[in-house]
Amino acid sequence: MTDNDLHGTPAPGREPVTQHLDETECLRLIAPGGIGRLAFTGRYGVTVLPVNYKLHEGTIVFRTSHHGATDEDLRTGITGAEYKVGFEIDHLDPDRREGWSVLIQGSAHHVDSAAERAAVQQAGIEPWPGGDKEAFIQIIPTRITGRRIIRADA
């Protein structure tokens, strides 16, 4: 059995096509929040971690543990310096061979000031794992791209 047998094989003439998404459509797709993948270069090399997030005023917000691995890896040690990251969100239907993917590239910013913290807390982000998740990280996008794969007859 091939991978195509397990994940849908398009009928003749109904092969999937790729559409590029504009920034407005990308933001619409990710607006409900959910799970995304944070990508950055950590102390042991390239790191990709799933985190639950919320979209807040055009930025991505998530929470992590103070002094945990993610918190420490995203600190530059230089006041005002921010860490360059990628953040990917997708929705896939392997049976229909359709889906979409959004990639956000930007700067990860630790939300440390009381005013900033009060603002991002309005996003209502609740981390899935228990424990101390009081470090708020905000990703300020510099580039937002996306694509959708749909069947040609859709």
C-alpha beads as a LAMMPS data file, in Angstrom:
LAMMPS data file: protein, C-alpha beads

154 atoms
153 bonds

1 atom types
1 bond types

-500.0 500.0 xlo xhi
-500.0 500.0 ylo yhi
-500.0 500.0 zlo zhi

Masses

1 110.0

Atoms # bond

1 1 1 0.000 0.000 0.000
2 1 1 1.413 3.389 -0.939
3 1 1 1.182 6.670 0.947
4 1 1 -1.258 7.907 -1.704
5 1 1 -3.545 4.963 -0.955
6 1 1 -3.617 5.971 2.708
7 1 1 -4.125 9.672 2.113
8 1 1 -6.423 9.905 -0.862
9 1 1 -5.677 9.681 -4.548
10 1 1 -7.264 12.330 -6.723
11 1 1 -9.517 11.237 -9.553
12 1 1 -8.188 11.970 -13.052
13 1 1 -8.472 15.667 -13.853
14 1 1 -8.915 16.604 -10.193
15 1 1 -5.331 17.084 -9.106
16 1 1 -4.748 19.619 -6.345
17 1 1 -3.630 23.137 -7.271
18 1 1 -1.761 25.659 -5.141
19 1 1 -3.057 29.179 -4.487
20 1 1 -0.940 31.860 -2.849
21 1 1 -2.746 33.704 -0.056
22 1 1 -2.504 37.413 0.638
23 1 1 -1.832 38.753 4.127
24 1 1 -5.502 39.533 4.794
25 1 1 -6.580 35.961 4.027
26 1 1 -3.694 34.550 6.091
27 1 1 -4.762 36.591 9.121
28 1 1 -8.396 35.550 8.637
29 1 1 -7.421 31.876 8.633
30 1 1 -5.349 32.073 11.821
31 1 1 -7.646 34.504 13.688
32 1 1 -9.396 31.817 15.786
33 1 1 -6.089 30.831 17.422
34 1 1 -5.109 27.249 18.099
35 1 1 -1.859 25.348 17.704
36 1 1 1.101 26.650 15.718
37 1 1 4.737 25.685 15.390
38 1 1 7.428 28.031 16.659
39 1 1 10.753 27.718 14.798
40 1 1 14.009 29.271 15.969
41 1 1 17.670 28.512 16.469
42 1 1 18.035 27.410 20.075
43 1 1 21.038 26.422 22.123
44 1 1 21.106 22.970 20.473
45 1 1 20.379 24.101 16.917
46 1 1 17.175 24.438 14.925
47 1 1 14.163 23.972 17.182
48 1 1 10.487 23.584 16.231
49 1 1 7.927 23.469 19.041
50 1 1 4.128 23.317 19.035
51 1 1 2.514 26.084 21.096
52 1 1 -1.054 27.218 21.517
53 1 1 -1.467 30.827 20.448
54 1 1 -3.881 33.693 19.992
55 1 1 -3.846 36.410 17.363
56 1 1 -3.869 39.753 19.195
57 1 1 -3.870 43.074 17.338
58 1 1 -1.984 41.594 14.394
59 1 1 0.602 39.788 16.539
60 1 1 0.951 36.202 17.745
61 1 1 0.894 35.734 21.534
62 1 1 1.729 32.589 23.499
63 1 1 2.793 31.719 27.025
64 1 1 5.682 29.658 28.349
65 1 1 7.472 28.973 31.637
66 1 1 9.683 31.657 33.177
67 1 1 13.268 30.435 32.894
68 1 1 12.147 27.357 30.947
69 1 1 13.995 26.239 27.814
70 1 1 11.837 28.253 25.386
71 1 1 11.983 31.396 27.529
72 1 1 15.754 31.155 27.907
73 1 1 16.409 30.271 24.250
74 1 1 14.435 33.320 23.086
75 1 1 16.330 35.757 25.316
76 1 1 19.240 37.504 23.634
77 1 1 20.715 38.935 26.823
78 1 1 20.762 42.354 25.176
79 1 1 18.164 44.882 26.331
80 1 1 15.771 45.736 23.508
81 1 1 17.121 43.044 21.171
82 1 1 14.593 40.624 19.739
83 1 1 14.953 37.078 18.432
84 1 1 14.072 36.268 14.801
85 1 1 11.591 33.397 14.560
86 1 1 9.246 31.604 12.218
87 1 1 5.710 30.607 13.188
88 1 1 3.656 28.178 11.089
89 1 1 -0.030 27.337 11.339
90 1 1 -1.856 24.908 9.068
91 1 1 -5.032 22.964 8.513
92 1 1 -4.782 19.813 6.396
93 1 1 -7.242 17.255 5.055
94 1 1 -5.112 14.331 3.812
95 1 1 -8.126 12.395 2.498
96 1 1 -9.149 15.235 0.178
97 1 1 -5.531 16.359 -0.353
98 1 1 -6.508 19.912 0.538
99 1 1 -5.417 22.382 3.154
100 1 1 -3.715 25.649 3.918
101 1 1 -0.536 26.830 5.569
102 1 1 0.459 30.256 6.912
103 1 1 4.045 31.253 7.722
104 1 1 4.793 34.268 9.883
105 1 1 8.344 35.533 10.088
106 1 1 9.215 38.170 12.644
107 1 1 10.656 39.082 16.004
108 1 1 9.872 37.333 19.282
109 1 1 9.473 39.881 22.031
110 1 1 9.259 39.122 25.759
111 1 1 6.313 41.016 27.193
112 1 1 7.859 42.416 30.351
113 1 1 6.349 45.850 30.994
114 1 1 3.123 46.062 33.006
115 1 1 1.345 48.010 30.247
116 1 1 2.282 45.511 27.521
117 1 1 1.398 42.598 29.776
118 1 1 -2.062 44.027 30.507
119 1 1 -2.647 44.474 26.774
120 1 1 -1.678 40.930 25.732
121 1 1 -3.562 39.358 28.638
122 1 1 -6.711 40.601 26.877
123 1 1 -6.031 37.965 24.225
124 1 1 -7.112 35.346 26.780
125 1 1 -4.386 32.856 25.942
126 1 1 -4.521 29.826 28.217
127 1 1 -1.623 27.376 27.881
128 1 1 -2.527 23.714 27.489
129 1 1 0.176 22.291 29.745
130 1 1 -0.070 22.957 33.451
131 1 1 2.513 24.612 35.632
132 1 1 3.996 28.087 35.610
133 1 1 3.373 29.592 32.174
134 1 1 3.629 33.244 33.155
135 1 1 6.131 34.343 30.498
136 1 1 4.274 35.992 27.606
137 1 1 5.972 35.968 24.201
138 1 1 4.685 38.149 21.367
139 1 1 5.707 37.656 17.742
140 1 1 5.651 40.873 15.756
141 1 1 5.322 39.902 12.077
142 1 1 7.623 41.334 9.436
143 1 1 6.386 38.948 6.719
144 1 1 3.194 36.900 6.410
145 1 1 2.777 34.395 3.584
146 1 1 0.465 31.510 2.925
147 1 1 -0.795 29.008 0.448
148 1 1 -3.855 26.867 -0.009
149 1 1 -4.006 23.558 -1.825
150 1 1 -7.406 22.723 -3.283
151 1 1 -8.754 20.314 -5.866
152 1 1 -8.990 21.851 -9.306
153 1 1 -12.762 21.222 -9.397
154 1 1 -13.437 22.842 -5.989

Bonds

1 1 1 2
2 1 2 3
3 1 3 4
4 1 4 5
5 1 5 6
6 1 6 7
7 1 7 8
8 1 8 9
9 1 9 10
10 1 10 11
11 1 11 12
12 1 12 13
13 1 13 14
14 1 14 15
15 1 15 16
16 1 16 17
17 1 17 18
18 1 18 19
19 1 19 20
20 1 20 21
21 1 21 22
22 1 22 23
23 1 23 24
24 1 24 25
25 1 25 26
26 1 26 27
27 1 27 28
28 1 28 29
29 1 29 30
30 1 30 31
31 1 31 32
32 1 32 33
33 1 33 34
34 1 34 35
35 1 35 36
36 1 36 37
37 1 37 38
38 1 38 39
39 1 39 40
40 1 40 41
41 1 41 42
42 1 42 43
43 1 43 44
44 1 44 45
45 1 45 46
46 1 46 47
47 1 47 48
48 1 48 49
49 1 49 50
50 1 50 51
51 1 51 52
52 1 52 53
53 1 53 54
54 1 54 55
55 1 55 56
56 1 56 57
57 1 57 58
58 1 58 59
59 1 59 60
60 1 60 61
61 1 61 62
62 1 62 63
63 1 63 64
64 1 64 65
65 1 65 66
66 1 66 67
67 1 67 68
68 1 68 69
69 1 69 70
70 1 70 71
71 1 71 72
72 1 72 73
73 1 73 74
74 1 74 75
75 1 75 76
76 1 76 77
77 1 77 78
78 1 78 79
79 1 79 80
80 1 80 81
81 1 81 82
82 1 82 83
83 1 83 84
84 1 84 85
85 1 85 86
86 1 86 87
87 1 87 88
88 1 88 89
89 1 89 90
90 1 90 91
91 1 91 92
92 1 92 93
93 1 93 94
94 1 94 95
95 1 95 96
96 1 96 97
97 1 97 98
98 1 98 99
99 1 99 100
100 1 100 101
101 1 101 102
102 1 102 103
103 1 103 104
104 1 104 105
105 1 105 106
106 1 106 107
107 1 107 108
108 1 108 109
109 1 109 110
110 1 110 111
111 1 111 112
112 1 112 113
113 1 113 114
114 1 114 115
115 1 115 116
116 1 116 117
117 1 117 118
118 1 118 119
119 1 119 120
120 1 120 121
121 1 121 122
122 1 122 123
123 1 123 124
124 1 124 125
125 1 125 126
126 1 126 127
127 1 127 128
128 1 128 129
129 1 129 130
130 1 130 131
131 1 131 132
132 1 132 133
133 1 133 134
134 1 134 135
135 1 135 136
136 1 136 137
137 1 137 138
138 1 138 139
139 1 139 140
140 1 140 141
141 1 141 142
142 1 142 143
143 1 143 144
144 1 144 145
145 1 145 146
146 1 146 147
147 1 147 148
148 1 148 149
149 1 149 150
150 1 150 151
151 1 151 152
152 1 152 153
153 1 153 154
